[in-house]
């Protein structure tokens, strides 16, 4: 290399320390900018989540649910019957609604006709 190194250390002492107030101002400004960016980003995210949830809760159609419920009710009315039993020991009479097991499994599975 062709340059001279005899003056390499001459300019190291020429610089003074940066101003303390400027360092604090830049640090606090950077912290504020970071917190503001995170808060705005979180606000945008949660706003979109709430808008989506609101749209899903309001715009739900209940037609399919009502059709399934009506079909299950029809199966119950068609195959269910009441049984009355009298307990001799206690003297109580109990009433129970019974349906065939296969019909109950079809209702649970959603296979109503």
Backbone as a chain_set.jsonl record, in Angstrom:
{"seq": "XXXXXXXXXXXXXXXXXXXXXXXXXXXXXXXXXXXXXXXXXXXXXXXXXXXXXXXXXXXXXXXXXXXXXXXXXXXXXXXXXXXXXXXXXXXXXXXXXXXXXXXXXXXXXXXXX", "coords": {"N": [[0.824, -1.157, 0.0], [0.327, 2.22, -0.535], [0.104, 4.364, 1.221], [0.874, 6.504, 3.95], [1.449, 5.657, 7.301], [2.116, 7.163, 9.489], [0.619, 9.221, 10.558], [-1.665, 8.093, 11.568], [-2.874, 7.919, 14.112], [-3.404, 10.491, 14.797], [-5.875, 11.837, 14.435], [-7.674, 10.609, 16.192], [-8.13, 11.7, 18.687], [-9.374, 13.998, 18.08], [-12.142, 14.075, 18.025], [-14.963, 14.828, 19.975], [-17.052, 13.672, 22.713], [-20.467, 12.694, 22.03], [-23.282, 14.893, 22.435], [-24.984, 14.747, 25.524], [-27.747, 15.267, 25.915], [-28.755, 15.071, 23.338], [-28.345, 12.361, 22.831], [-30.082, 11.232, 24.743], [-32.515, 12.275, 23.751], [-32.711, 11.093, 21.215], [-32.799, 8.404, 21.991], [-35.174, 8.293, 23.592], [-37.028, 9.202, 21.693], [-36.822, 7.15, 19.78], [-37.738, 4.993, 21.334], [-40.381, 5.81, 21.851], [-41.346, 5.868, 19.22], [-41.143, 3.132, 18.569], [-42.947, 1.965, 20.441], [-45.315, 3.231, 19.671], [-45.586, 2.235, 17.067], [-45.936, -0.548, 17.537], [-48.299, -0.457, 19.048], [-50.147, 0.657, 17.222], [-50.072, -1.277, 15.198], [-51.026, -3.522, 16.624], [-53.577, -2.558, 17.208], [-54.716, -2.359, 14.628], [-54.706, -5.077, 13.937], [-56.387, -6.277, 15.952], [-58.732, -4.888, 15.474], [-59.441, -5.842, 12.926], [-59.857, -8.53, 13.573], [-62.044, -8.378, 15.354], [-63.966, -7.244, 13.665], [-64.271, -9.293, 11.795], [-65.219, -11.354, 13.471], [-67.613, -10.201, 14.329], [-69.002, -10.022, 11.914], [-69.288, -12.723, 11.346], [-70.895, -13.584, 13.486], [-73.249, -12.111, 13.183], [-74.158, -12.538, 10.573], [-75.005, -15.162, 10.34], [-76.853, -17.817, 9.039], [-79.808, -19.407, 9.975], [-81.277, -21.359, 8.849], [-80.529, -23.99, 8.057], [-79.92, -25.145, 10.546], [-82.449, -25.001, 11.761], [-83.89, -26.692, 10.079], [-82.675, -29.171, 10.576], [-83.256, -29.462, 13.294], [-86.058, -29.602, 13.151], [-86.349, -32.0, 11.733], [-85.256, -33.825, 13.563], [-87.082, -33.517, 15.644], [-89.381, -34.484, 14.406], [-88.69, -37.188, 14.102], [-88.569, -37.935, 16.783], [-91.258, -37.529, 17.571], [-92.491, -39.431, 15.993], [-91.487, -41.978, 16.773], [-91.281, -42.092, 19.538], [-92.509, -42.972, 22.805], [-94.474, -42.916, 25.788], [-93.789, -44.422, 28.928], [-95.198, -45.796, 31.785], [-94.39, -46.546, 35.057], [-95.016, -48.266, 38.05], [-93.822, -48.278, 41.28], [-93.873, -50.697, 43.649], [-92.778, -50.874, 46.222], [-92.095, -48.256, 47.102], [-94.287, -46.845, 46.362], [-94.383, -44.951, 44.371], [-95.008, -43.473, 41.179], [-93.529, -43.49, 38.05], [-92.857, -41.687, 35.087], [-91.614, -42.166, 31.872], [-90.053, -41.168, 28.865], [-89.492, -43.01, 26.065], [-87.456, -44.095, 23.345], [-86.645, -45.974, 20.39], [-83.381, -47.49, 20.228], [-81.903, -47.353, 17.85], [-83.095, -45.189, 16.521], [-82.427, -43.148, 18.3], [-79.63, -43.152, 18.039], [-79.436, -42.382, 15.371], [-80.443, -39.785, 15.528], [-78.514, -38.536, 17.13], [-76.26, -38.832, 15.517], [-77.03, -37.298, 13.406], [-78.328, -38.306, 11.238], [-80.984, -38.057, 10.341], [-84.062, -38.616, 8.629]], "CA": [[0.0, 0.0, 0.0], [1.182, 3.382, -0.758], [-0.07, 5.539, 2.064], [1.766, 6.656, 5.079], [0.745, 5.41, 8.548], [2.692, 7.888, 10.615], [-0.402, 10.114, 11.124], [-2.905, 7.319, 11.736], [-3.473, 8.168, 15.42], [-3.531, 11.92, 15.048], [-7.246, 12.341, 14.442], [-8.521, 9.893, 17.14], [-8.453, 12.57, 19.795], [-10.0, 15.217, 17.575], [-13.593, 14.018, 18.193], [-15.416, 14.855, 21.352], [-18.218, 12.814, 22.953], [-21.722, 13.313, 21.586], [-24.029, 15.623, 23.455], [-25.816, 13.857, 26.336], [-29.176, 15.524, 25.675], [-29.088, 14.524, 22.016], [-28.429, 10.905, 22.988], [-31.354, 10.951, 25.424], [-33.624, 12.607, 22.854], [-32.793, 10.055, 20.18], [-33.241, 7.164, 22.651], [-36.603, 8.407, 23.941], [-37.787, 9.273, 20.439], [-36.857, 5.799, 19.208], [-38.619, 4.16, 22.168], [-41.749, 6.238, 21.575], [-41.683, 5.414, 17.87], [-41.343, 1.685, 18.601], [-44.185, 1.686, 21.167], [-46.426, 3.677, 18.819], [-45.712, 1.291, 15.945], [-46.5, -1.794, 18.058], [-49.685, -0.2, 19.445], [-50.957, 0.837, 16.009], [-50.166, -2.585, 14.54], [-51.946, -4.349, 17.412], [-54.918, -2.01, 17.003], [-55.196, -2.785, 13.301], [-54.966, -6.525, 13.982], [-57.567, -6.583, 16.757], [-59.9, -4.321, 14.78], [-59.834, -6.775, 11.865], [-60.372, -9.744, 14.216], [-63.38, -8.088, 15.871], [-64.858, -7.048, 12.522], [-64.549, -10.616, 11.242], [-66.066, -12.076, 14.422], [-68.939, -9.585, 14.303], [-69.649, -10.412, 10.668], [-69.65, -14.133, 11.444], [-71.985, -13.752, 14.447], [-74.475, -11.468, 12.723], [-74.587, -13.014, 9.266], [-75.221, -16.606, 10.341], [-78.219, -18.208, 8.667], [-80.272, -20.457, 10.865], [-82.191, -22.231, 8.116], [-80.086, -25.385, 8.119], [-80.096, -25.593, 11.926], [-83.878, -25.194, 12.006], [-84.326, -27.886, 9.339], [-82.183, -30.346, 11.316], [-84.037, -29.566, 14.526], [-87.409, -30.063, 12.796], [-86.259, -33.419, 11.379], [-85.069, -34.57, 14.807], [-88.355, -33.473, 16.369], [-90.303, -35.395, 13.723], [-88.305, -38.558, 14.455], [-88.993, -38.163, 18.169], [-92.72, -37.653, 17.626], [-92.899, -40.638, 15.29], [-91.105, -43.243, 17.386], [-91.226, -42.036, 20.998], [-93.729, -43.284, 23.541], [-94.346, -42.783, 27.241], [-93.977, -45.641, 29.724], [-95.476, -45.478, 33.185], [-94.079, -47.662, 35.956], [-95.414, -48.06, 39.441], [-92.936, -48.982, 42.2], [-94.704, -51.199, 44.752], [-92.145, -50.655, 47.521], [-92.172, -46.855, 47.513], [-95.597, -46.313, 45.998], [-94.233, -43.863, 43.403], [-95.219, -43.759, 39.768], [-92.596, -42.726, 37.219], [-93.171, -41.602, 33.659], [-90.394, -42.03, 31.078], [-90.186, -41.118, 27.419], [-88.517, -43.938, 25.488], [-87.399, -44.217, 21.884], [-85.752, -47.069, 20.006], [-81.962, -47.152, 20.269], [-81.44, -46.978, 16.516], [-83.557, -43.825, 16.255], [-81.622, -42.246, 19.125], [-78.305, -43.047, 17.43], [-79.575, -41.588, 14.148], [-80.602, -38.367, 15.894], [-77.222, -38.061, 17.605], [-75.34, -38.776, 14.379], [-77.53, -36.361, 12.424], [-78.788, -39.056, 10.064], [-82.448, -38.113, 10.308], [-84.569, -38.672, 7.247]], "C": [[0.88, 1.236, 0.0], [0.934, 4.536, 0.212], [0.724, 5.414, 3.357], [0.982, 6.486, 6.381], [1.282, 6.233, 9.712], [1.694, 8.849, 11.258], [-1.713, 9.381, 11.417], [-3.591, 7.619, 13.055], [-3.695, 9.65, 15.708], [-4.974, 12.379, 15.192], [-8.173, 11.567, 15.393], [-8.943, 10.788, 18.288], [-9.136, 13.85, 19.355], [-11.504, 15.244, 17.824], [-13.938, 14.07, 19.668], [-16.655, 13.969, 21.481], [-19.488, 13.503, 22.45], [-22.438, 13.967, 22.76], [-24.961, 14.661, 24.192], [-27.299, 14.042, 26.084], [-29.613, 14.988, 24.319], [-29.215, 13.007, 22.075], [-29.733, 10.509, 23.669], [-32.547, 11.208, 24.504], [-33.798, 11.538, 21.78], [-33.281, 8.745, 20.789], [-34.723, 7.201, 22.997], [-37.483, 8.491, 22.704], [-37.909, 7.909, 19.78], [-37.771, 4.879, 19.992], [-40.08, 4.516, 21.918], [-42.206, 5.752, 20.207], [-41.946, 3.906, 17.84], [-42.661, 1.335, 19.299], [-45.398, 2.089, 20.336], [-46.646, 2.716, 17.659], [-46.352, -0.016, 16.4], [-47.97, -1.592, 18.418], [-50.592, -0.042, 18.227], [-51.128, -0.486, 15.283], [-51.119, -3.51, 15.293], [-53.377, -3.857, 17.258], [-55.506, -2.417, 15.674], [-55.547, -4.261, 13.312], [-56.253, -6.826, 14.746], [-58.838, -5.988, 16.152], [-60.378, -5.277, 13.686], [-60.407, -8.059, 12.448], [-61.804, -9.509, 14.705], [-64.386, -7.876, 14.744], [-65.243, -8.392, 11.918], [-65.475, -11.407, 12.16], [-67.478, -11.516, 14.423], [-69.697, -9.993, 13.046], [-70.092, -11.873, 10.73], [-70.828, -14.332, 12.396], [-73.289, -13.176, 13.937], [-75.013, -12.137, 11.465], [-74.802, -14.528, 9.198], [-76.671, -16.883, 9.943], [-78.609, -19.425, 9.491], [-81.191, -21.449, 10.147], [-81.798, -23.699, 8.239], [-80.269, -25.939, 9.529], [-81.564, -25.87, 12.225], [-84.418, -26.426, 11.271], [-83.885, -29.154, 10.069], [-82.989, -30.542, 12.578], [-85.455, -30.069, 14.243], [-87.394, -31.548, 12.442], [-86.071, -34.273, 12.624], [-86.364, -34.614, 15.616], [-89.377, -34.428, 15.735], [-89.979, -36.851, 14.052], [-88.743, -38.873, 15.88], [-90.505, -38.349, 18.27], [-93.202, -38.962, 17.01], [-92.639, -41.904, 16.102], [-91.127, -43.238, 18.911], [-92.572, -42.402, 21.606], [-93.449, -43.179, 25.031], [-94.589, -44.123, 27.907], [-94.182, -45.201, 31.164], [-95.205, -46.72, 34.012], [-94.481, -47.282, 37.37], [-94.51, -48.917, 40.318], [-93.767, -49.382, 43.423], [-94.111, -50.847, 46.113], [-92.307, -49.203, 47.995], [-93.532, -46.231, 47.21], [-95.528, -45.168, 44.986], [-94.495, -44.372, 41.991], [-94.272, -42.878, 38.962], [-93.05, -42.802, 35.774], [-91.855, -41.374, 32.909], [-90.761, -42.003, 29.602], [-89.106, -42.018, 26.83], [-88.621, -43.903, 23.971], [-86.491, -45.395, 21.564], [-84.298, -46.591, 19.919], [-81.466, -46.689, 18.9], [-81.876, -45.562, 16.157], [-82.756, -42.812, 17.063], [-80.231, -42.068, 18.525], [-78.365, -42.234, 16.14], [-79.715, -40.107, 14.457], [-79.261, -37.797, 16.326], [-76.254, -37.885, 16.437], [-75.781, -37.78, 13.331], [-78.02, -37.028, 11.151], [-80.302, -39.143, 10.032], [-82.92, -38.033, 8.868], [-85.54, -37.556, 7.01]], "O": [[2.014, 1.243, 0.481], [1.516, 5.606, 0.032], [1.164, 4.336, 3.757], [-0.061, 7.119, 6.546], [0.894, 5.978, 10.852], [1.899, 9.259, 12.401], [-2.765, 10.015, 11.502], [-4.82, 7.574, 13.107], [-4.145, 9.998, 16.8], [-5.254, 13.25, 16.016], [-9.372, 11.844, 15.404], [-10.046, 10.625, 18.81], [-9.444, 14.703, 20.188], [-12.099, 16.322, 17.836], [-13.286, 13.438, 20.499], [-17.239, 13.564, 20.476], [-19.579, 14.73, 22.443], [-22.213, 13.623, 23.921], [-25.647, 13.854, 23.564], [-28.041, 13.06, 26.045], [-30.735, 14.501, 24.179], [-30.097, 12.432, 21.437], [-30.41, 9.574, 23.239], [-33.493, 10.421, 24.491], [-34.92, 11.132, 21.478], [-34.088, 8.044, 20.179], [-35.448, 6.245, 22.724], [-38.568, 7.91, 22.672], [-38.975, 7.55, 19.279], [-38.5, 4.077, 19.408], [-40.924, 3.629, 21.787], [-43.332, 5.278, 20.058], [-42.867, 3.451, 17.162], [-43.415, 0.497, 18.803], [-46.396, 1.37, 20.302], [-47.789, 2.419, 17.312], [-47.227, -0.54, 15.712], [-48.801, -2.454, 18.131], [-51.705, -0.568, 18.22], [-52.22, -0.788, 14.8], [-51.928, -4.204, 14.677], [-54.3, -4.669, 17.184], [-56.678, -2.784, 15.601], [-56.573, -4.66, 12.761], [-57.115, -7.548, 14.247], [-59.918, -6.555, 16.318], [-61.579, -5.498, 13.535], [-61.345, -8.625, 11.885], [-62.678, -10.349, 14.492], [-65.54, -8.289, 14.861], [-66.402, -8.611, 11.568], [-66.409, -12.057, 11.69], [-68.443, -12.275, 14.508], [-70.893, -10.276, 13.103], [-71.158, -12.22, 10.221], [-71.684, -15.177, 12.133], [-74.351, -13.719, 14.241], [-76.227, -12.282, 11.322], [-74.782, -15.108, 8.113], [-77.597, -16.254, 10.455], [-77.819, -20.352, 9.672], [-81.814, -22.291, 10.794], [-82.647, -24.552, 8.496], [-80.721, -27.072, 9.696], [-81.888, -26.865, 12.872], [-85.299, -27.119, 11.78], [-84.655, -30.109, 10.164], [-83.368, -31.667, 12.904], [-85.993, -30.871, 15.006], [-88.315, -32.28, 12.804], [-86.671, -35.343, 12.73], [-86.696, -35.643, 16.205], [-90.137, -35.093, 16.438], [-90.885, -37.659, 14.257], [-89.236, -39.969, 16.149], [-90.975, -39.237, 18.982], [-94.2, -39.534, 17.45], [-93.475, -42.807, 16.121], [-91.002, -44.301, 19.52], [-93.626, -42.176, 21.013], [-92.31, -43.337, 25.471], [-95.48, -44.872, 27.508], [-93.453, -44.361, 31.691], [-95.713, -47.802, 33.72], [-94.31, -46.147, 37.814], [-94.43, -50.131, 40.134], [-94.294, -48.529, 44.137], [-94.849, -50.555, 47.055], [-92.622, -48.96, 49.16], [-93.87, -45.185, 47.765], [-96.528, -44.484, 44.77], [-94.24, -45.53, 41.663], [-94.22, -41.665, 39.164], [-93.552, -43.823, 35.304], [-91.076, -40.493, 33.27], [-91.657, -42.717, 29.152], [-87.92, -41.801, 27.079], [-89.693, -43.714, 23.396], [-85.655, -45.772, 22.385], [-84.028, -45.438, 19.58], [-80.693, -45.735, 18.809], [-81.109, -44.815, 15.551], [-82.441, -41.733, 16.564], [-79.706, -40.955, 18.503], [-77.441, -41.475, 15.847], [-79.174, -39.265, 13.74], [-78.905, -36.688, 15.929], [-75.516, -36.902, 16.379], [-74.998, -37.438, 12.445], [-78.117, -36.386, 10.104], [-80.851, -40.201, 9.724], [-82.255, -37.456, 8.007], [-86.078, -37.429, 5.911]]}, "num_chains": 1, "name": "protein.A"}
